[in-house]
Amino acid sequence: MNKIFKTIVLIAGVLNFPIGIMMIVQAISSKTGEALITNSVAGAFIIFAGASLIWAIQEVNTRAPIILWNGFVRLFNVFLVSYATTVGDVPQEMIYTTGMDLVLAIVFIIGSVKVTGIPFSKLVIGKTN
């Protein structure tokens, strides 16, 4: 299970890079300053999140809180997109991406606890042992 978990986290982390880069490129090609600022900053944070996931799997037992909290961020995204569907049009691609984020959130949160054997209550506050 440890190897499968680490592979899933690695793939998710690596995929953050092209997503973040695409957001920055789109922001640069935008004609508004607001979109440039918000989308490029969001893209940079997505790249950083990918890098932190890749870094975290190198020492899962001591860096699992990073993976757990990435799962929480993804779960928050699921709720945000779900809410957005009630107030406006959401592109179909975003629905699919959100479905993948829901699966990853569950895997990251449950997997962090299962793989490390560290209680959820410790991981959520950043303690590993």
A tleap script that builds the chain and sets N, CA, C and O, in Angstrom:
source leaprc.protein.ff14SB
mol = sequence {
  NMET ASN LYS ILE PHE LYS THR ILE VAL LEU
  ILE ALA GLY VAL LEU ASN PHE PRO ILE GLY
  ILE MET MET ILE VAL GLN ALA ILE SER SER
  LYS THR GLY GLU ALA LEU ILE THR ASN SER
  VAL ALA GLY ALA PHE ILE ILE PHE ALA GLY
  ALA SER LEU ILE TRP ALA ILE GLN GLU VAL
  ASN THR ARG ALA PRO ILE ILE LEU TRP ASN
  GLY PHE VAL ARG LEU PHE ASN VAL PHE LEU
  VAL SER TYR ALA THR THR VAL GLY ASP VAL
  PRO GLN GLU MET ILE TYR THR THR GLY MET
  ASP LEU VAL LEU ALA ILE VAL PHE ILE ILE
  GLY SER VAL LYS VAL THR GLY ILE PRO PHE
  SER LYS LEU VAL ILE GLY LYS THR CASN
}
set mol.1.N position { 0.824 -1.201 0.000 }
set mol.1.CA position { 0.000 0.000 0.000 }
set mol.1.C position { 0.866 1.261 0.000 }
set mol.1.O position { 0.517 2.262 -0.626 }
set mol.2.N position { 1.994 1.204 0.706 }
set mol.2.CA position { 2.887 2.351 0.784 }
set mol.2.C position { 3.366 2.781 -0.606 }
set mol.2.O position { 3.367 3.970 -0.925 }
set mol.3.N position { 3.770 1.816 -1.425 }
set mol.3.CA position { 4.281 2.124 -2.762 }
set mol.3.C position { 3.177 2.693 -3.654 }
set mol.3.O position { 3.413 3.638 -4.406 }
set mol.4.N position { 1.983 2.125 -3.574 }
set mol.4.CA position { 0.856 2.623 -4.375 }
set mol.4.C position { 0.497 4.041 -3.952 }
set mol.4.O position { 0.278 4.908 -4.797 }
set mol.5.N position { 0.437 4.276 -2.646 }
set mol.5.CA position { 0.123 5.606 -2.122 }
set mol.5.C position { 1.147 6.639 -2.601 }
set mol.5.O position { 0.786 7.711 -3.087 }
set mol.6.N position { 2.416 6.299 -2.456 }
set mol.6.CA position { 3.473 7.219 -2.885 }
set mol.6.C position { 3.408 7.492 -4.383 }
set mol.6.O position { 3.664 8.614 -4.821 }
set mol.7.N position { 3.067 6.474 -5.173 }
set mol.7.CA position { 2.958 6.652 -6.623 }
set mol.7.C position { 1.801 7.583 -6.966 }
set mol.7.O position { 1.935 8.444 -7.835 }
set mol.8.N position { 0.672 7.418 -6.293 }
set mol.8.CA position { -0.483 8.292 -6.538 }
set mol.8.C position { -0.142 9.729 -6.172 }
set mol.8.O position { -0.452 10.654 -6.924 }
set mol.9.N position { 0.493 9.920 -5.024 }
set mol.9.CA position { 0.875 11.269 -4.591 }
set mol.9.C position { 1.887 11.871 -5.573 }
set mol.9.O position { 1.794 13.051 -5.912 }
set mol.10.N position { 2.844 11.070 -6.026 }
set mol.10.CA position { 3.836 11.542 -6.991 }
set mol.10.C position { 3.173 11.993 -8.293 }
set mol.10.O position { 3.473 13.073 -8.802 }
set mol.11.N position { 2.282 11.175 -8.824 }
set mol.11.CA position { 1.598 11.523 -10.077 }
set mol.11.C position { 0.797 12.808 -9.908 }
set mol.11.O position { 0.837 13.688 -10.767 }
set mol.12.N position { 0.068 12.914 -8.793 }
set mol.12.CA position { -0.715 14.129 -8.542 }
set mol.12.C position { 0.202 15.346 -8.440 }
set mol.12.O position { -0.113 16.413 -8.967 }
set mol.13.N position { 1.330 15.182 -7.766 }
set mol.13.CA position { 2.274 16.291 -7.631 }
set mol.13.C position { 2.860 16.713 -8.962 }
set mol.13.O position { 2.958 17.906 -9.251 }
set mol.14.N position { 3.247 15.752 -9.765 }
set mol.14.CA position { 3.820 16.050 -11.081 }
set mol.14.C position { 2.788 16.740 -11.975 }
set mol.14.O position { 3.128 17.660 -12.720 }
set mol.15.N position { 1.543 16.304 -11.904 }
set mol.15.CA position { 0.497 16.898 -12.744 }
set mol.15.C position { 0.166 18.335 -12.335 }
set mol.15.O position { -0.409 19.085 -13.124 }
set mol.16.N position { 0.522 18.720 -11.118 }
set mol.16.CA position { 0.312 20.106 -10.708 }
set mol.16.C position { 1.161 21.078 -11.529 }
set mol.16.O position { 0.765 22.224 -11.739 }
set mol.17.N position { 2.322 20.625 -11.990 }
set mol.17.CA position { 3.216 21.519 -12.728 }
set mol.17.C position { 2.600 22.027 -14.034 }
set mol.17.O position { 2.539 23.242 -14.224 }
set mol.18.N position { 2.140 21.159 -14.942 }
set mol.18.CA position { 1.556 21.697 -16.176 }
set mol.18.C position { 0.273 22.491 -15.927 }
set mol.18.O position { -0.019 23.442 -16.653 }
set mol.19.N position { -0.492 22.107 -14.907 }
set mol.19.CA position { -1.710 22.864 -14.594 }
set mol.19.C position { -1.338 24.274 -14.154 }
set mol.19.O position { -1.916 25.248 -14.634 }
set mol.20.N position { -0.376 24.388 -13.243 }
set mol.20.CA position { 0.069 25.696 -12.777 }
set mol.20.C position { 0.674 26.530 -13.890 }
set mol.20.O position { 0.412 27.729 -13.989 }
set mol.21.N position { 1.481 25.898 -14.723 }
set mol.21.CA position { 2.105 26.618 -15.845 }
set mol.21.C position { 1.040 27.115 -16.819 }
set mol.21.O position { 1.111 28.247 -17.299 }
set mol.22.N position { 0.053 26.268 -17.111 }
set mol.22.CA position { -1.022 26.688 -18.016 }
set mol.22.C position { -1.799 27.867 -17.437 }
set mol.22.O position { -2.201 28.769 -18.172 }
set mol.23.N position { -2.011 27.862 -16.122 }
set mol.23.CA position { -2.705 28.991 -15.489 }
set mol.23.C position { -1.896 30.278 -15.610 }
set mol.23.O position { -2.453 31.349 -15.852 }
set mol.24.N position { -0.590 30.169 -15.442 }
set mol.24.CA position { 0.265 31.354 -15.553 }
set mol.24.C position { 0.294 31.863 -16.988 }
set mol.24.O position { 0.206 33.068 -17.220 }
set mol.25.N position { 0.418 30.953 -17.957 }
set mol.25.CA position { 0.422 31.345 -19.372 }
set mol.25.C position { -0.893 32.027 -19.727 }
set mol.25.O position { -0.901 33.063 -20.391 }
set mol.26.N position { -1.998 31.447 -19.284 }
set mol.26.CA position { -3.310 32.042 -19.550 }
set mol.26.C position { -3.407 33.426 -18.904 }
set mol.26.O position { -3.968 34.351 -19.492 }
set mol.27.N position { -2.865 33.564 -17.709 }
set mol.27.CA position { -2.895 34.847 -17.012 }
set mol.27.C position { -2.079 35.896 -17.764 }
set mol.27.O position { -2.493 37.049 -17.881 }
set mol.28.N position { -0.928 35.489 -18.266 }
set mol.28.CA position { -0.073 36.426 -19.006 }
set mol.28.C position { -0.751 36.879 -20.293 }
set mol.28.O position { -0.619 38.036 -20.691 }
set mol.29.N position { -1.475 35.975 -20.944 }
set mol.29.CA position { -2.140 36.326 -22.195 }
set mol.29.C position { -3.447 37.083 -21.966 }
set mol.29.O position { -4.061 37.569 -22.915 }
set mol.30.N position { -3.866 37.180 -20.714 }
set mol.30.CA position { -5.094 37.906 -20.383 }
set mol.30.C position { -4.880 39.404 -20.581 }
set mol.30.O position { -3.762 39.912 -20.489 }
set mol.31.N position { -5.956 40.074 -20.847 }
set mol.31.CA position { -5.863 41.524 -21.087 }
set mol.31.C position { -6.177 42.344 -19.835 }
set mol.31.O position { -6.191 43.573 -19.894 }
set mol.32.N position { -6.428 41.684 -18.708 }
set mol.32.CA position { -6.755 42.427 -17.497 }
set mol.32.C position { -5.699 42.189 -16.424 }
set mol.32.O position { -5.164 41.090 -16.277 }
set mol.33.N position { -5.423 43.241 -15.692 }
set mol.33.CA position { -4.452 43.138 -14.603 }
set mol.33.C position { -4.924 42.227 -13.492 }
set mol.33.O position { -4.127 41.506 -12.891 }
set mol.34.N position { -6.222 42.256 -13.215 }
set mol.34.CA position { -6.771 41.418 -12.146 }
set mol.34.C position { -6.575 39.934 -12.445 }
set mol.34.O position { -6.148 39.174 -11.575 }
set mol.35.N position { -6.885 39.523 -13.670 }
set mol.35.CA position { -6.711 38.113 -14.056 }
set mol.35.C position { -5.233 37.735 -14.029 }
set mol.35.O position { -4.877 36.627 -13.628 }
set mol.36.N position { -4.379 38.658 -14.456 }
set mol.36.CA position { -2.940 38.388 -14.438 }
set mol.36.C position { -2.480 38.102 -13.019 }
set mol.36.O position { -1.750 37.141 -12.775 }
set mol.37.N position { -2.903 38.929 -12.099 }
set mol.37.CA position { -2.460 38.770 -10.714 }
set mol.37.C position { -3.065 37.514 -10.081 }
set mol.37.O position { -2.332 36.675 -9.557 }
set mol.38.N position { -4.380 37.377 -10.124 }
set mol.38.CA position { -5.014 36.258 -9.416 }
set mol.38.C position { -4.662 34.907 -10.033 }
set mol.38.O position { -4.365 33.960 -9.305 }
set mol.39.N position { -4.690 34.804 -11.354 }
set mol.39.CA position { -4.422 33.508 -11.987 }
set mol.39.C position { -2.948 33.125 -11.930 }
set mol.39.O position { -2.620 31.948 -11.776 }
set mol.40.N position { -2.063 34.099 -12.053 }
set mol.40.CA position { -0.641 33.745 -11.991 }
set mol.40.C position { -0.235 33.364 -10.573 }
set mol.40.O position { 0.577 32.458 -10.388 }
set mol.41.N position { -0.783 34.036 -9.579 }
set mol.41.CA position { -0.486 33.672 -8.192 }
set mol.41.C position { -1.067 32.293 -7.885 }
set mol.41.O position { -0.403 31.472 -7.253 }
set mol.42.N position { -2.296 32.031 -8.324 }
set mol.42.CA position { -2.903 30.710 -8.105 }
set mol.42.C position { -2.085 29.631 -8.818 }
set mol.42.O position { -1.863 28.556 -8.262 }
set mol.43.N position { -1.642 29.907 -10.033 }
set mol.43.CA position { -0.812 28.948 -10.767 }
set mol.43.C position { 0.495 28.670 -10.054 }
set mol.43.O position { 0.942 27.524 -9.996 }
set mol.44.N position { 1.109 29.706 -9.513 }
set mol.44.CA position { 2.365 29.532 -8.780 }
set mol.44.C position { 2.148 28.686 -7.521 }
set mol.44.O position { 2.988 27.854 -7.177 }
set mol.45.N position { 1.033 28.898 -6.844 }
set mol.45.CA position { 0.729 28.087 -5.661 }
set mol.45.C position { 0.469 26.630 -6.030 }
set mol.45.O position { 0.831 25.727 -5.276 }
set mol.46.N position { -0.144 26.398 -7.164 }
set mol.46.CA position { -0.379 25.023 -7.611 }
set mol.46.C position { 0.956 24.335 -7.910 }
set mol.46.O position { 1.146 23.166 -7.576 }
set mol.47.N position { 1.873 25.062 -8.538 }
set mol.47.CA position { 3.215 24.509 -8.787 }
set mol.47.C position { 3.903 24.197 -7.459 }
set mol.47.O position { 4.506 23.135 -7.304 }
set mol.48.N position { 3.812 25.118 -6.508 }
set mol.48.CA position { 4.416 24.897 -5.196 }
set mol.48.C position { 3.795 23.687 -4.503 }
set mol.48.O position { 4.505 22.901 -3.875 }
set mol.49.N position { 2.475 23.532 -4.613 }
set mol.49.CA position { 1.811 22.374 -4.003 }
set mol.49.C position { 2.326 21.078 -4.620 }
set mol.49.O position { 2.537 20.091 -3.915 }
set mol.50.N position { 2.527 21.082 -5.929 }
set mol.50.CA position { 3.079 19.896 -6.594 }
set mol.50.C position { 4.478 19.587 -6.093 }
set mol.50.O position { 4.808 18.433 -5.816 }
set mol.51.N position { 5.298 20.623 -5.979 }
set mol.51.CA position { 6.665 20.426 -5.487 }
set mol.51.C position { 6.655 19.907 -4.048 }
set mol.51.O position { 7.462 19.048 -3.693 }
set mol.52.N position { 5.748 20.424 -3.224 }
set mol.52.CA position { 5.703 19.980 -1.830 }
set mol.52.C position { 5.238 18.526 -1.723 }
set mol.52.O position { 5.686 17.800 -0.837 }
set mol.53.N position { 4.342 18.096 -2.619 }
set mol.53.CA position { 3.919 16.685 -2.610 }
set mol.53.C position { 5.078 15.771 -2.996 }
set mol.53.O position { 5.295 14.728 -2.378 }
set mol.54.N position { 5.817 16.179 -4.027 }
set mol.54.CA position { 6.968 15.373 -4.459 }
set mol.54.C position { 7.997 15.304 -3.333 }
set mol.54.O position { 8.572 14.246 -3.081 }
set mol.55.N position { 8.227 16.410 -2.667 }
set mol.55.CA position { 9.156 16.455 -1.541 }
set mol.55.C position { 8.649 15.578 -0.393 }
set mol.55.O position { 9.432 14.864 0.234 }
set mol.56.N position { 7.335 15.631 -0.117 }
set mol.56.CA position { 6.763 14.903 1.019 }
set mol.56.C position { 6.887 13.388 0.885 }
set mol.56.O position { 7.071 12.694 1.885 }
set mol.57.N position { 6.788 12.871 -0.328 }
set mol.57.CA position { 6.838 11.411 -0.467 }
set mol.57.C position { 8.234 10.848 -0.248 }
set mol.57.O position { 8.394 9.637 -0.096 }
set mol.58.N position { 9.240 11.703 -0.231 }
set mol.58.CA position { 10.597 11.231 0.021 }
set mol.58.C position { 10.756 10.735 1.455 }
set mol.58.O position { 11.555 9.835 1.715 }
set mol.59.N position { 10.007 11.310 2.378 }
set mol.59.CA position { 10.021 10.922 3.798 }
set mol.59.C position { 8.582 10.956 4.302 }
set mol.59.O position { 8.221 11.817 5.103 }
set mol.60.N position { 7.768 10.024 3.834 }
set mol.60.CA position { 6.334 10.035 4.134 }
set mol.60.C position { 6.056 10.041 5.632 }
set mol.60.O position { 5.140 10.730 6.081 }
set mol.61.N position { 6.809 9.304 6.399 }
set mol.61.CA position { 6.522 9.216 7.833 }
set mol.61.C position { 6.722 10.532 8.573 }
set mol.61.O position { 6.109 10.743 9.619 }
set mol.62.N position { 7.552 11.404 8.064 }
set mol.62.CA position { 7.746 12.698 8.737 }
set mol.62.C position { 7.075 13.860 8.010 }
set mol.62.O position { 6.938 14.943 8.579 }
set mol.63.N position { 6.658 13.655 6.766 }
set mol.63.CA position { 6.057 14.739 5.979 }
set mol.63.C position { 4.599 14.483 5.600 }
set mol.63.O position { 4.036 15.207 4.779 }
set mol.64.N position { 3.997 13.473 6.183 }
set mol.64.CA position { 2.607 13.123 5.875 }
set mol.64.C position { 1.620 14.262 6.123 }
set mol.64.O position { 0.628 14.345 5.397 }
set mol.65.N position { 1.831 15.149 7.109 }
set mol.65.CA position { 0.880 16.250 7.281 }
set mol.65.C position { 0.730 17.117 6.017 }
set mol.65.O position { -0.343 17.666 5.766 }
set mol.66.N position { 1.785 17.235 5.240 }
set mol.66.CA position { 1.708 18.011 3.991 }
set mol.66.C position { 0.730 17.345 3.030 }
set mol.66.O position { -0.076 18.019 2.389 }
set mol.67.N position { 0.803 16.034 2.935 }
set mol.67.CA position { -0.092 15.289 2.044 }
set mol.67.C position { -1.521 15.368 2.572 }
set mol.67.O position { -2.459 15.581 1.804 }
set mol.68.N position { -1.687 15.197 3.872 }
set mol.68.CA position { -3.007 15.285 4.491 }
set mol.68.C position { -3.648 16.642 4.204 }
set mol.68.O position { -4.807 16.710 3.796 }
set mol.69.N position { -2.896 17.716 4.417 }
set mol.69.CA position { -3.451 19.054 4.209 }
set mol.69.C position { -3.699 19.351 2.728 }
set mol.69.O position { -4.606 20.113 2.395 }
set mol.70.N position { -2.907 18.762 1.845 }
set mol.70.CA position { -3.198 18.892 0.424 }
set mol.70.C position { -4.543 18.231 0.128 }
set mol.70.O position { -5.310 18.721 -0.700 }
set mol.71.N position { -4.824 17.127 0.800 }
set mol.71.CA position { -6.124 16.476 0.667 }
set mol.71.C position { -7.251 17.383 1.131 }
set mol.71.O position { -8.303 17.441 0.494 }
set mol.72.N position { -7.041 18.095 2.240 }
set mol.72.CA position { -8.057 19.036 2.722 }
set mol.72.C position { -8.291 20.176 1.732 }
set mol.72.O position { -9.430 20.586 1.508 }
set mol.73.N position { -7.212 20.683 1.141 }
set mol.73.CA position { -7.347 21.752 0.151 }
set mol.73.C position { -8.151 21.261 -1.048 }
set mol.73.O position { -9.011 21.976 -1.561 }
set mol.74.N position { -7.868 20.043 -1.489 }
set mol.74.CA position { -8.620 19.466 -2.601 }
set mol.74.C position { -10.092 19.273 -2.226 }
set mol.74.O position { -10.979 19.503 -3.048 }
set mol.75.N position { -10.346 18.856 -1.002 }
set mol.75.CA position { -11.717 18.670 -0.540 }
set mol.75.C position { -12.455 20.010 -0.498 }
set mol.75.O position { -13.626 20.091 -0.869 }
set mol.76.N position { -11.771 21.052 -0.047 }
set mol.76.CA position { -12.360 22.396 -0.048 }
set mol.76.C position { -12.703 22.813 -1.473 }
set mol.76.O position { -13.751 23.413 -1.712 }
set mol.77.N position { -11.823 22.496 -2.418 }
set mol.77.CA position { -12.078 22.797 -3.822 }
set mol.77.C position { -13.349 22.094 -4.307 }
set mol.77.O position { -14.130 22.671 -5.064 }
set mol.78.N position { -13.551 20.864 -3.874 }
set mol.78.CA position { -14.753 20.110 -4.258 }
set mol.78.C position { -15.998 20.850 -3.769 }
set mol.78.O position { -16.959 21.012 -4.522 }
set mol.79.N position { -15.985 21.295 -2.521 }
set mol.79.CA position { -17.131 22.031 -1.987 }
set mol.79.C position { -17.339 23.356 -2.716 }
set mol.79.O position { -18.474 23.751 -2.983 }
set mol.80.N position { -16.248 24.033 -3.032 }
set mol.80.CA position { -16.332 25.311 -3.729 }
set mol.80.C position { -16.932 25.149 -5.125 }
set mol.80.O position { -17.816 25.911 -5.516 }
set mol.81.N position { -16.458 24.167 -5.867 }
set mol.81.CA position { -16.991 23.925 -7.213 }
set mol.81.C position { -18.437 23.445 -7.126 }
set mol.81.O position { -19.264 23.827 -7.954 }
set mol.82.N position { -18.747 22.625 -6.147 }
set mol.82.CA position { -20.127 22.173 -5.971 }
set mol.82.C position { -21.049 23.360 -5.724 }
set mol.82.O position { -22.145 23.430 -6.280 }
set mol.83.N position { -20.607 24.282 -4.898 }
set mol.83.CA position { -21.391 25.498 -4.661 }
set mol.83.C position { -21.511 26.320 -5.942 }
set mol.83.O position { -22.582 26.845 -6.248 }
set mol.84.N position { -20.427 26.430 -6.680 }
set mol.84.CA position { -20.435 27.226 -7.915 }
set mol.84.C position { -21.460 26.690 -8.919 }
set mol.84.O position { -22.031 27.460 -9.691 }
set mol.85.N position { -21.692 25.395 -8.911 }
set mol.85.CA position { -22.680 24.826 -9.839 }
set mol.85.C position { -24.095 25.279 -9.503 }
set mol.85.O position { -24.983 25.223 -10.354 }
set mol.86.N position { -24.311 25.725 -8.271 }
set mol.86.CA position { -25.650 26.181 -7.882 }
set mol.86.C position { -25.891 27.643 -8.226 }
set mol.86.O position { -27.036 28.093 -8.255 }
set mol.87.N position { -24.820 28.388 -8.488 }
set mol.87.CA position { -24.980 29.828 -8.742 }
set mol.87.C position { -24.605 30.245 -10.160 }
set mol.87.O position { -24.772 31.411 -10.518 }
set mol.88.N position { -24.108 29.332 -10.962 }
set mol.88.CA position { -23.725 29.703 -12.319 }
set mol.88.C position { -23.246 28.513 -13.112 }
set mol.88.O position { -23.234 27.376 -12.639 }
set mol.89.N position { -22.849 28.813 -14.337 }
set mol.89.CA position { -22.344 27.753 -15.209 }
set mol.89.C position { -20.917 27.395 -14.837 }
set mol.89.O position { -20.066 28.262 -14.641 }
set mol.90.N position { -20.680 26.105 -14.744 }
set mol.90.CA position { -19.341 25.585 -14.476 }
set mol.90.C position { -18.970 24.715 -15.667 }
set mol.90.O position { -19.730 23.818 -16.031 }
set mol.91.N position { -17.814 24.960 -16.283 }
set mol.91.CA position { -17.421 24.142 -17.436 }
set mol.91.C position { -17.382 22.653 -17.091 }
set mol.91.O position { -16.990 22.267 -15.990 }
set mol.92.N position { -17.792 21.836 -18.042 }
set mol.92.CA position { -17.836 20.377 -17.843 }
set mol.92.C position { -16.480 19.831 -17.421 }
set mol.92.O position { -16.414 18.919 -16.596 }
set mol.93.N position { -15.390 20.377 -17.978 }
set mol.93.CA position { -14.046 19.914 -17.630 }
set mol.93.C position { -13.772 20.104 -16.145 }
set mol.93.O position { -13.107 19.280 -15.516 }
set mol.94.N position { -14.293 21.203 -15.588 }
set mol.94.CA position { -14.085 21.489 -14.170 }
set mol.94.C position { -14.804 20.456 -13.301 }
set mol.94.O position { -14.325 20.102 -12.224 }
set mol.95.N position { -15.936 19.982 -13.768 }
set mol.95.CA position { -16.673 18.948 -13.028 }
set mol.95.C position { -15.839 17.660 -12.970 }
set mol.95.O position { -15.738 17.027 -11.919 }
set mol.96.N position { -15.244 17.282 -14.108 }
set mol.96.CA position { -14.406 16.078 -14.142 }
set mol.96.C position { -13.181 16.241 -13.249 }
set mol.96.O position { -12.829 15.338 -12.490 }
set mol.97.N position { -12.541 17.394 -13.347 }
set mol.97.CA position { -11.363 17.664 -12.527 }
set mol.97.C position { -11.722 17.624 -11.042 }
set mol.97.O position { -10.957 17.117 -10.221 }
set mol.98.N position { -12.875 18.155 -10.715 }
set mol.98.CA position { -13.322 18.163 -9.325 }
set mol.98.C position { -13.597 16.748 -8.832 }
set mol.98.O position { -13.334 16.429 -7.672 }
set mol.99.N position { -14.124 15.903 -9.708 }
set mol.99.CA position { -14.316 14.497 -9.340 }
set mol.99.C position { -12.993 13.825 -9.023 }
set mol.99.O position { -12.889 13.049 -8.073 }
set mol.100.N position { -11.980 14.131 -9.828 }
set mol.100.CA position { -10.644 13.568 -9.556 }
set mol.100.C position { -10.082 14.129 -8.255 }
set mol.100.O position { -9.436 13.407 -7.495 }
set mol.101.N position { -10.324 15.417 -7.994 }
set mol.101.CA position { -9.866 16.009 -6.740 }
set mol.101.C position { -10.533 15.357 -5.537 }
set mol.101.O position { -9.901 15.180 -4.496 }
set mol.102.N position { -11.807 14.999 -5.676 }
set mol.102.CA position { -12.507 14.324 -4.574 }
set mol.102.C position { -11.856 12.976 -4.275 }
set mol.102.O position { -11.630 12.631 -3.115 }
set mol.103.N position { -11.561 12.228 -5.320 }
set mol.103.CA position { -10.908 10.926 -5.131 }
set mol.103.C position { -9.534 11.120 -4.500 }
set mol.103.O position { -9.176 10.412 -3.559 }
set mol.104.N position { -8.768 12.075 -5.014 }
set mol.104.CA position { -7.432 12.324 -4.455 }
set mol.104.C position { -7.516 12.801 -3.008 }
set mol.104.O position { -6.690 12.410 -2.183 }
set mol.105.N position { -8.488 13.630 -2.693 }
set mol.105.CA position { -8.645 14.108 -1.316 }
set mol.105.C position { -8.867 12.938 -0.371 }
set mol.105.O position { -8.256 12.870 0.695 }
set mol.106.N position { -9.733 12.026 -0.756 }
set mol.106.CA position { -10.006 10.855 0.078 }
set mol.106.C position { -8.755 9.991 0.227 }
set mol.106.O position { -8.417 9.552 1.326 }
set mol.107.N position { -8.078 9.755 -0.891 }
set mol.107.CA position { -6.852 8.939 -0.859 }
set mol.107.C position { -5.786 9.620 -0.001 }
set mol.107.O position { -5.136 8.958 0.807 }
set mol.108.N position { -5.597 10.926 -0.163 }
set mol.108.CA position { -4.563 11.638 0.590 }
set mol.108.C position { -4.861 11.636 2.090 }
set mol.108.O position { -3.964 11.410 2.902 }
set mol.109.N position { -6.115 11.887 2.455 }
set mol.109.CA position { -6.464 11.981 3.873 }
set mol.109.C position { -6.408 10.607 4.541 }
set mol.109.O position { -5.758 10.436 5.572 }
set mol.110.N position { -7.083 9.644 3.954 }
set mol.110.CA position { -7.099 8.299 4.548 }
set mol.110.C position { -5.721 7.635 4.407 }
set mol.110.O position { -5.237 6.996 5.341 }
set mol.111.N position { -5.099 7.790 3.240 }
set mol.111.CA position { -3.802 7.171 2.995 }
set mol.111.C position { -2.711 7.680 3.913 }
set mol.111.O position { -1.854 6.907 4.340 }
set mol.112.N position { -2.726 8.967 4.225 }
set mol.112.CA position { -1.713 9.520 5.136 }
set mol.112.C position { -1.757 8.838 6.486 }
set mol.112.O position { -0.719 8.570 7.091 }
set mol.113.N position { -2.956 8.558 6.953 }
set mol.113.CA position { -3.116 7.893 8.251 }
set mol.113.C position { -2.743 6.420 8.145 }
set mol.113.O position { -2.002 5.900 8.978 }
set mol.114.N position { -3.256 5.755 7.124 }
set mol.114.CA position { -3.031 4.299 6.977 }
set mol.114.C position { -1.560 3.963 6.729 }
set mol.114.O position { -1.017 3.046 7.345 }
set mol.115.N position { -0.923 4.701 5.830 }
set mol.115.CA position { 0.456 4.390 5.447 }
set mol.115.C position { 1.432 4.662 6.590 }
set mol.115.O position { 2.375 3.900 6.803 }
set mol.116.N position { 1.202 5.744 7.319 }
set mol.116.CA position { 2.136 6.095 8.390 }
set mol.116.C position { 1.799 5.443 9.723 }
set mol.116.O position { 2.678 5.249 10.564 }
set mol.117.N position { 0.535 5.107 9.916 }
set mol.117.CA position { 0.110 4.582 11.215 }
set mol.117.C position { 0.008 5.665 12.273 }
set mol.117.O position { -0.180 5.366 13.453 }
set mol.118.N position { 0.129 6.910 11.866 }
set mol.118.CA position { 0.049 8.041 12.799 }
set mol.118.C position { -1.419 8.472 12.881 }
set mol.118.O position { -2.078 8.613 11.850 }
set mol.119.N position { -1.934 8.681 14.092 }
set mol.119.CA position { -3.335 9.075 14.231 }
set mol.119.C position { -3.650 10.382 13.494 }
set mol.119.O position { -2.824 11.291 13.415 }
set mol.120.N position { -4.862 10.442 12.965 }
set mol.120.CA position { -5.345 11.631 12.261 }
set mol.120.C position { -5.182 12.882 13.127 }
set mol.120.O position { -4.771 13.936 12.641 }
set mol.121.N position { -5.509 12.752 14.409 }
set mol.121.CA position { -5.450 13.903 15.317 }
set mol.121.C position { -4.041 14.490 15.412 }
set mol.121.O position { -3.893 15.690 15.645 }
set mol.122.N position { -3.018 13.676 15.239 }
set mol.122.CA position { -1.645 14.177 15.245 }
set mol.122.C position { -1.282 14.797 13.895 }
set mol.122.O position { -0.702 15.882 13.837 }
set mol.123.N position { -1.628 14.098 12.813 }
set mol.123.CA position { -1.270 14.587 11.478 }
set mol.123.C position { -1.908 15.948 11.186 }
set mol.123.O position { -1.283 16.813 10.572 }
set mol.124.N position { -3.133 16.126 11.620 }
set mol.124.CA position { -3.846 17.357 11.300 }
set mol.124.C position { -3.198 18.587 11.951 }
set mol.124.O position { -3.350 19.705 11.458 }
set mol.125.N position { -2.482 18.378 13.050 }
set mol.125.CA position { -1.783 19.507 13.682 }
set mol.125.C position { -0.284 19.501 13.374 }
set mol.125.O position { 0.488 20.238 13.987 }
set mol.126.N position { 0.115 18.658 12.414 }
set mol.126.CA position { 1.489 18.670 11.937 }
set mol.126.C position { 2.469 17.825 12.718 }
set mol.126.O position { 3.678 17.929 12.511 }
set mol.127.N position { 1.972 16.994 13.610 }
set mol.127.CA position { 2.868 16.136 14.393 }
set mol.127.C position { 2.952 14.768 13.730 }
set mol.127.O position { 1.970 14.255 13.193 }
set mol.128.N position { 4.140 14.198 13.781 }
set mol.128.CA position { 4.312 12.874 13.189 }
set mol.128.C position { 4.675 11.820 14.214 }
set mol.128.O position { 4.427 10.642 13.959 }
set mol.129.N position { 5.226 12.154 15.317 }
set mol.129.CA position { 5.490 11.237 16.447 }
set mol.129.C position { 6.279 11.928 17.513 }
set mol.129.O position { 6.597 11.322 18.536 }
savepdb mol mol.pdb
quit
